[in-house]
Amino acid sequence: MSEAKKTIFSGVQPSGKLTLGNYLGAIRNFPILQEEYNCIYCVVDMHAITVRQDPAMLRKQTLEVLAQYIACGLDPEKSTLFIQSHVPAHAELAWVLNCYTMFGEASRMTQFKDKSSKHADNVNVGLFDYPVLMAADILLYQTDMVPVGVDQLQHIELARNIAQRFNGVYSDTFVMPEPYIPKAGAKIMSLADPTRKMSKSDENQNSFVLLMDKPEDIMRKFKRAVTDSDSRIIMSDEKPGVSNLITIYSLATGKSVDEVEKEFAGKGYGEFKPAVGEAVVELLRPIREKTEDLLRNKDYLESVYREGAGKAAYAARKTLDKVYRKVGFVKR
């Protein structure tokens, strides 16, 4: 890992279901980041079990999300890609950080409130402690920046508070991480309700496109996309559905909004919506095919996550050894 480069850490939930919105909004920029930064991408399977999981499905989806990231352009030679449970230092540091996290801080975390209301039958300690494990994920690698959405800023703030408290007691130990807000990426909206962001958790399956959707499913979803009674194909606040489709078509083809408006001037939705669908099919085809190919090559995927875990464990151990020494543990 290059000392000159700043470190970016990102934890990826092993849902296995990345959407077109995830890709156009963030993931397509990851290959560019790995040229400029020391990038560490971790599939956070330990975080996943705060909610009940089907074990076979969790294993399957963990590998799927790893394969999709590689298919989207992450290079294991340039970025560190690994599975969280393969580096025990995450759990080890989390325990120490628990002892430097105030109960009041943890109880104020909005994600705990949201998830405990959704899973009222399983409000476990892990769900409450989730943000401390996230802080350990980040601080373990002396992370400079963490790519986050606005909804995750509270977690970065907690990691900073814990780091500051620990550094204050034992002298500088952890780098203070900063949120990395990517340059205005595309905000892709739901195809069924263009006033809401595209989300895989939406109950309406036609509202989102997954990277692994088949071409015929993508075409069907775009043909059903909500537009409006005014058939002009122009970018306008008054036409959120059409504007969303123009944004998607523009990003999928590399054409400017102005070029898209000219291309479809005088044409109706009957031509426009299938054209958007076809552009997305072609954009995602290589990603889907590469992912399927990687999932057939389990030996290669295993070599990636094993090598990644080895690199991550080496960096993590340096931090953990320093922490253990400072709190007074006897050297092993």
C-alpha positions as CSV (number, residue, x, y, z in Angstrom):
1,M,0.0,0.0,0.0
2,S,1.4,3.3,-1.0
3,E,2.2,5.6,1.9
4,A,1.9,8.7,-0.3
5,K,-1.7,8.0,-1.2
6,K,-4.5,8.8,1.2
7,T,-6.6,5.9,2.3
8,I,-10.3,5.5,1.4
9,F,-12.3,2.8,3.2
10,S,-15.8,1.6,2.1
11,G,-17.9,-1.1,3.7
12,V,-20.3,-2.8,1.4
13,Q,-23.4,-4.6,2.6
14,P,-23.6,-8.2,1.1
15,S,-27.1,-7.7,-0.2
16,G,-26.0,-8.9,-3.7
17,K,-28.5,-6.5,-5.2
18,L,-26.8,-3.4,-6.6
19,T,-29.1,-1.1,-8.5
20,L,-28.6,1.1,-11.6
21,G,-28.9,4.0,-9.1
22,N,-25.9,2.6,-7.0
23,Y,-23.9,2.2,-10.2
24,L,-24.6,5.6,-11.9
25,G,-24.5,7.5,-8.6
26,A,-21.3,6.1,-7.1
27,I,-19.8,2.7,-8.2
28,R,-18.9,3.7,-11.7
29,N,-16.5,6.3,-10.2
30,F,-14.7,3.7,-8.0
31,P,-12.2,2.7,-10.8
32,I,-11.1,6.3,-11.0
33,L,-10.7,6.6,-7.2
34,Q,-8.3,3.5,-7.1
35,E,-5.9,5.4,-9.4
36,E,-5.7,8.3,-6.9
37,Y,-6.1,6.7,-3.5
38,N,-5.3,3.6,-1.5
39,C,-8.7,2.0,-1.7
40,I,-10.0,-0.6,0.7
41,Y,-13.4,-2.3,0.0
42,C,-14.8,-4.6,2.6
43,V,-17.9,-6.8,2.3
44,V,-19.3,-6.3,5.7
45,D,-20.8,-9.8,6.5
46,M,-20.5,-9.2,10.2
47,H,-22.7,-6.2,10.0
48,A,-25.2,-8.1,8.0
49,I,-26.0,-10.6,10.8
50,T,-27.5,-7.9,13.1
51,V,-30.6,-8.8,11.1
52,R,-31.5,-12.5,10.7
53,Q,-29.9,-14.0,7.5
54,D,-30.4,-17.2,5.7
55,P,-26.8,-18.6,6.0
56,A,-26.6,-20.1,2.5
57,M,-28.0,-16.9,1.0
58,L,-25.5,-14.7,3.0
59,R,-22.6,-16.8,1.6
60,K,-24.0,-16.5,-2.0
61,Q,-24.7,-12.8,-1.8
62,T,-21.3,-12.0,-0.2
63,L,-19.6,-13.6,-3.3
64,E,-22.1,-11.9,-5.7
65,V,-21.4,-8.4,-4.4
66,L,-17.6,-9.0,-4.5
67,A,-18.0,-10.3,-8.1
68,Q,-20.1,-7.3,-9.1
69,Y,-17.6,-4.8,-7.7
70,I,-14.8,-6.4,-9.8
71,A,-17.1,-6.5,-12.8
72,C,-17.7,-2.7,-12.3
73,G,-14.0,-2.0,-12.7
74,L,-12.4,-2.5,-9.3
75,D,-8.9,-4.1,-9.9
76,P,-7.7,-6.4,-7.0
77,E,-4.2,-5.4,-8.0
78,K,-5.0,-1.7,-7.3
79,S,-7.6,-2.0,-4.5
80,T,-7.8,-4.2,-1.4
81,L,-11.0,-6.3,-1.6
82,F,-11.9,-8.6,1.2
83,I,-14.6,-10.1,3.5
84,Q,-14.9,-8.5,6.9
85,S,-15.2,-11.8,8.9
86,H,-11.8,-12.9,7.4
87,V,-10.0,-10.2,9.4
88,P,-10.6,-10.8,13.1
89,A,-9.0,-7.4,14.0
90,H,-12.4,-5.8,13.2
91,A,-14.1,-7.6,16.0
92,E,-11.1,-7.2,18.3
93,L,-10.8,-3.5,17.9
94,A,-14.6,-3.1,18.2
95,W,-14.5,-4.5,21.7
96,V,-11.8,-2.0,22.8
97,L,-13.7,0.8,21.2
98,N,-16.9,-0.3,23.1
99,C,-15.1,0.7,26.2
100,Y,-14.5,4.3,24.9
101,T,-18.1,4.8,23.5
102,M,-20.7,6.3,25.8
103,F,-24.0,4.6,26.1
104,G,-25.8,7.9,25.3
105,E,-23.9,8.3,22.1
106,A,-24.8,4.9,20.9
107,S,-28.5,5.2,21.8
108,R,-28.8,8.4,19.8
109,M,-27.9,6.7,16.5
110,T,-30.9,7.0,14.2
111,Q,-30.1,3.8,12.3
112,F,-30.6,1.8,15.5
113,K,-34.0,3.5,16.0
114,D,-35.0,2.7,12.4
115,K,-33.8,-0.9,12.3
116,S,-35.2,-1.7,15.8
117,S,-38.6,-0.5,14.7
118,K,-38.5,-2.6,11.5
119,H,-37.2,-5.7,13.4
120,A,-39.1,-5.3,16.7
121,D,-38.9,-9.1,17.3
122,N,-35.0,-9.0,17.2
123,V,-33.7,-5.9,18.9
124,N,-30.3,-7.4,19.7
125,V,-27.2,-5.9,21.2
126,G,-25.3,-6.3,17.9
127,L,-27.9,-3.9,16.3
128,F,-27.2,-1.4,19.0
129,D,-23.4,-1.9,18.8
130,Y,-23.3,-1.8,14.9
131,P,-21.9,1.8,14.8
132,V,-19.0,0.9,17.1
133,L,-18.0,-2.0,14.8
134,M,-18.3,0.5,11.9
135,A,-16.0,2.8,13.7
136,A,-13.5,-0.1,14.2
137,D,-13.8,-0.9,10.4
138,I,-12.8,2.7,9.6
139,L,-10.2,3.4,12.3
140,L,-8.4,0.1,11.9
141,Y,-6.9,1.2,8.5
142,Q,-6.0,4.7,9.6
143,T,-8.6,5.8,7.1
144,D,-8.5,9.4,5.7
145,M,-11.8,9.4,3.9
146,V,-15.0,7.3,3.9
147,P,-17.4,7.7,0.9
148,V,-20.8,8.2,2.5
149,G,-24.3,9.5,1.7
150,V,-25.8,12.1,4.0
151,D,-27.7,9.4,5.9
152,Q,-24.3,7.9,7.1
153,L,-22.7,11.1,8.3
154,Q,-23.7,10.4,11.9
155,H,-21.6,7.2,11.8
156,I,-18.5,9.1,10.7
157,E,-19.1,11.6,13.5
158,L,-19.3,8.8,16.1
159,A,-16.0,7.3,14.7
160,R,-14.4,10.7,15.0
161,N,-15.7,11.2,18.6
162,I,-14.3,7.7,19.6
163,A,-11.0,8.4,17.9
164,Q,-10.7,11.8,19.6
165,R,-11.5,10.4,23.0
166,F,-9.0,7.5,22.6
167,N,-6.3,9.9,21.2
168,G,-6.9,12.3,24.1
169,V,-6.3,9.5,26.7
170,Y,-3.4,7.7,25.0
171,S,-1.8,10.3,22.6
172,D,-2.3,10.1,18.8
173,T,-3.3,6.6,17.8
174,F,-6.0,7.0,15.1
175,V,-6.2,9.2,12.0
176,M,-9.3,11.4,12.2
177,P,-11.5,10.2,9.3
178,E,-13.3,12.6,7.1
179,P,-16.5,12.0,5.1
180,Y,-15.8,11.8,1.4
181,I,-18.8,13.2,-0.5
182,P,-18.3,12.4,-4.1
183,K,-18.6,15.2,-6.7
184,A,-22.3,15.7,-7.5
185,G,-23.1,12.2,-8.8
186,A,-26.2,11.4,-10.6
187,K,-29.2,10.9,-8.3
188,I,-31.3,8.3,-10.0
189,M,-35.0,8.2,-9.1
190,S,-37.6,5.4,-8.9
191,L,-39.1,4.5,-12.2
192,A,-42.5,4.1,-10.5
193,D,-42.4,7.2,-8.3
194,P,-39.8,9.8,-9.7
195,T,-40.1,11.9,-6.5
196,R,-38.3,9.2,-4.6
197,K,-34.7,7.8,-5.0
198,M,-34.3,4.4,-6.7
199,S,-34.0,1.8,-3.9
200,K,-33.8,-2.0,-4.0
201,S,-35.9,-2.1,-0.8
202,D,-38.9,-0.6,-2.7
203,E,-41.8,-3.1,-2.7
204,N,-42.6,-2.3,-6.3
205,Q,-40.1,-4.4,-8.4
206,N,-40.7,-2.2,-11.4
207,S,-39.4,0.9,-9.5
208,F,-35.7,-0.2,-9.7
209,V,-33.3,-1.8,-12.1
210,L,-30.7,-4.2,-10.7
211,L,-27.2,-4.7,-12.3
212,M,-28.0,-8.4,-12.7
213,D,-31.5,-7.9,-14.3
214,K,-32.1,-9.7,-17.6
215,P,-32.4,-7.5,-20.7
216,E,-36.1,-8.4,-21.1
217,D,-36.8,-7.3,-17.5
218,I,-35.0,-4.0,-18.0
219,M,-37.0,-3.3,-21.1
220,R,-40.2,-4.1,-19.4
221,K,-39.4,-1.8,-16.4
222,F,-38.5,1.1,-18.7
223,K,-41.7,0.7,-20.8
224,R,-43.7,0.9,-17.6
225,A,-41.8,3.9,-16.2
226,V,-44.0,6.7,-15.0
227,T,-44.0,9.8,-17.2
228,D,-46.8,12.4,-17.7
229,S,-49.6,13.4,-20.1
230,D,-47.4,16.1,-21.8
231,S,-45.4,14.0,-24.3
232,R,-42.5,16.5,-24.8
233,I,-39.2,15.0,-24.0
234,I,-37.5,17.8,-22.1
235,M,-35.6,18.3,-18.8
236,S,-38.0,20.1,-16.5
237,D,-38.9,20.2,-12.8
238,E,-42.5,19.9,-13.9
239,K,-41.6,16.6,-15.6
240,P,-39.7,14.5,-12.9
241,G,-40.3,11.1,-14.6
242,V,-39.1,12.3,-18.0
243,S,-36.2,14.2,-16.5
244,N,-35.1,11.0,-14.7
245,L,-35.2,9.0,-17.9
246,I,-33.3,11.8,-19.7
247,T,-30.6,11.7,-17.0
248,I,-30.3,7.9,-17.2
249,Y,-30.1,7.9,-21.1
250,S,-27.6,10.7,-21.0
251,L,-25.3,8.8,-18.6
252,A,-25.7,5.5,-20.4
253,T,-24.9,6.9,-23.8
254,G,-22.5,9.8,-22.9
255,K,-24.7,12.3,-24.7
256,S,-25.4,15.7,-23.1
257,V,-29.0,16.6,-22.0
258,D,-29.2,19.0,-24.9
259,E,-28.3,16.3,-27.3
260,V,-30.9,13.9,-25.9
261,E,-33.6,16.6,-26.1
262,K,-32.7,17.2,-29.8
263,E,-32.6,13.5,-30.6
264,F,-36.1,13.0,-29.3
265,A,-37.6,16.4,-30.4
266,G,-41.1,15.7,-31.9
267,K,-41.0,12.0,-30.8
268,G,-43.2,10.4,-28.2
269,Y,-42.7,8.2,-25.2
270,G,-43.4,5.1,-27.4
271,E,-39.9,5.7,-28.9
272,F,-38.1,7.3,-26.0
273,K,-38.8,4.7,-23.2
274,P,-37.6,1.7,-25.2
275,A,-34.5,3.7,-26.3
276,V,-33.6,4.4,-22.7
277,G,-34.2,0.7,-21.9
278,E,-31.9,-0.4,-24.7
279,A,-29.1,2.0,-23.7
280,V,-29.3,0.6,-20.1
281,V,-29.3,-3.0,-21.3
282,E,-26.0,-2.3,-23.3
283,L,-24.5,-0.3,-20.4
284,L,-25.1,-3.2,-17.9
285,R,-24.6,-6.1,-20.3
286,P,-20.7,-6.3,-19.8
287,I,-21.1,-6.0,-16.0
288,R,-23.7,-8.8,-15.8
289,E,-21.8,-11.1,-18.1
290,K,-18.5,-10.4,-16.3
291,T,-20.2,-11.0,-12.9
292,E,-21.7,-14.3,-14.1
293,D,-18.3,-15.4,-15.4
294,L,-16.6,-14.5,-12.1
295,L,-19.2,-16.5,-10.1
296,R,-18.4,-19.5,-12.3
297,N,-14.8,-19.1,-11.4
298,K,-14.9,-19.5,-7.6
299,D,-11.2,-20.3,-7.4
300,Y,-10.4,-16.8,-8.8
301,L,-12.8,-15.1,-6.4
302,E,-11.3,-17.0,-3.5
303,S,-7.8,-16.0,-4.5
304,V,-9.0,-12.3,-4.6
305,Y,-10.6,-12.3,-1.1
306,R,-7.9,-14.4,0.5
307,E,-5.1,-12.1,-0.9
308,G,-7.2,-9.0,0.1
309,A,-7.7,-10.3,3.6
310,G,-4.0,-10.9,3.9
311,K,-3.2,-7.3,2.9
312,A,-5.9,-6.0,5.1
313,A,-4.9,-8.1,8.1
314,Y,-1.3,-6.8,7.9
315,A,-2.4,-3.2,8.0
316,A,-5.0,-3.9,10.7
317,R,-2.6,-5.8,12.9
318,K,-0.3,-2.7,13.0
319,T,-3.1,-0.5,14.4
320,L,-4.4,-3.2,16.8
321,D,-0.9,-3.9,18.2
322,K,-0.5,-0.2,18.9
323,V,-4.0,0.0,20.6
324,Y,-3.3,-3.1,22.7
325,R,0.0,-1.7,23.9
326,K,-1.5,1.6,24.8
327,V,-4.4,0.2,26.8
328,G,-2.0,-2.0,28.7
329,F,-2.4,-5.5,27.3
330,V,0.6,-7.9,27.7
331,K,2.3,-8.5,24.3
332,R,1.3,-11.9,22.9
